[in-house]
Amino acid sequence: MSATDFRLTAVRTFGSPLYVYDIEAIRKRFDLLIDLLGGRFGISYAVKANPNTGLLKAIRDKVVTFDASALAEVERAMATGIGAERITFSGPGKRRVEIERAVELGIGELVLESLADARIAAEAARRLGRVQHVLVRINPASAPRAFGVNMSGKPSQFGVDEEDMEPVLKEIAAMPGLDLIGFHIYSGTNSLNPEAIADNFSIFAAIFRKAAGMVGRKPKKLIFGSGFGLPYLPEDAPLDIEEVARRVNPIVDDLRADPTFAGAELALEMGRWLVGPAGWLLSSVVAEKHSRGTDFRICDAGFNNQLAACGMMGSVIRRNWRVSNISAPDAPEATYTLTGPLCTTIDVIATRITMPALAIDDVIAIENSGAYGLTASPSRFISHPEPREVIWTGNGFQDVTESLLNHWSIPAHGITQGLVQEEL
């Protein structure tokens, strides 16, 4: 089947709104990236990009490390059969109970964002009679160019500031119960500029050299935040991944030539670029409206199901994403404002978008929705039905719809092991 065919079949089978993920297309993106990088990196998949457990199961064999940003993501990954030793736990604002539980689970690497994190982890490790592998996240002093969002070169909740890292690294390296095995940097996201990505990798390499020299040890693991972007807007050109590899590979080879880093495991942390283009949010037109010169098409999904596509996830100015009419792709063109079903004027999918004419029951596809889609959206707002999620395997569909509730919750104060008794 063509892409349009299987998406329409999915809607006819499962209804809308519906997220569809083409798992074979995702696996091919893994293969392409690994091939172009020549085995220099293992892939660290950012679970937050798409934490659907059906998808996690389908990519287990392509991923070296799963990066979790909350304890619930750790447990989601483990629920799919991924061992704790293959999980890296990162993210700011870790609660004490999360750090302690991660150490108890035997997490592969705990990414420390501060000395406070380190002290809690060291205490937990000593109490359990074990040594916890840790990485320190470093916040670079210089900001990358041409990234959709940058997290460095300014005050940040992420990591240890580069200019302050020497005393912090030395104290962590000396803590009983912890083994400082390397460093982590993720300083920018969603770049479509190969030169900027390569410049950022050069910054990483320089900081890794400096950090290793400060603690006087050979790192066992380094995590490079990829920042590879997607062409969300119609005028965007896709990232030239071959050019990225051409520019980045020599930087990595030069780092490897240094004996300090010859034996280090290198991980490329990413999620968006791998799974985003192979996912669509499918939504049906449920109503038509003409108002003061504007034709509206009201759909059964809005920002409650795809916050980013509606311009509410970091965008300063809302711009139309790539949206297509998959029911009648050859219909004469018309211009619409597309909205969702929510009882608020801000629920706008696209403004003055020109596309093949839409009628009631036609289906639109919001592209690049495989990452930061459903779980990055306020799906409970106004209580419309939550979308189902399905995987297209190339031969059929697998329904991977699941509860959006986290697996883990904070134990109530004074309640042993999270057991809560109802008051009757």
Sequence and secondary structure as in RCSB ss.txt:
>XXXX:A:sequence
MSATDFRLTAVRTFGSPLYVYDIEAIRKRFDLLIDLLGGRFGISYAVKANPNTGLLKAIRDKVVTFDASALAEVE
RAMATGIGAERITFSGPGKRRVEIERAVELGIGELVLESLADARIAAEAARRLGRVQHVLVRINPASAPRAFGVN
MSGKPSQFGVDEEDMEPVLKEIAAMPGLDLIGFHIYSGTNSLNPEAIADNFSIFAAIFRKAAGMVGRKPKKLIFG
SGFGLPYLPEDAPLDIEEVARRVNPIVDDLRADPTFAGAELALEMGRWLVGPAGWLLSSVVAEKHSRGTDFRICD
AGFNNQLAACGMMGSVIRRNWRVSNISAPDAPEATYTLTGPLCTTIDVIATRITMPALAIDDVIAIENSGAYGLT
ASPSRFISHPEPREVIWTGNGFQDVTESLLNHWSIPAHGITQGLVQEEL
>XXXX:A:secstr
  HHHHHHHHHHHH SSEEEEEHHHHHHHHHHHHHHTTTS EEEEEGGG   HHHHHHHGGG SEEEESSHHHHH
HHHHTT  GGGEEE  SS  HHHHHHHHHHT SEEEESSHHHHHHHHHHHHHHT  EEEEEEEE SS  SS SEE
 SSS  SSSEEGGGHHHHHHHHHT TTEEEEEEEE  EE B  HHHHHHHHHHHHHHHHHHHHHHTS  SEEEEE
  B    STT     HHHHHHHHHHHHHHHHTSTTTTT EEEEEESHHHHGGGEEEEEEEEEEEEETTEEEEEES
  TTT TTTTT SS SS     EEESS TTS EEEEEEE S SSTT EEEEEEEEE   TT EEEESS SSSSGG
GS TTGGG    EEEEE SS EEE     S S     TT GGG      
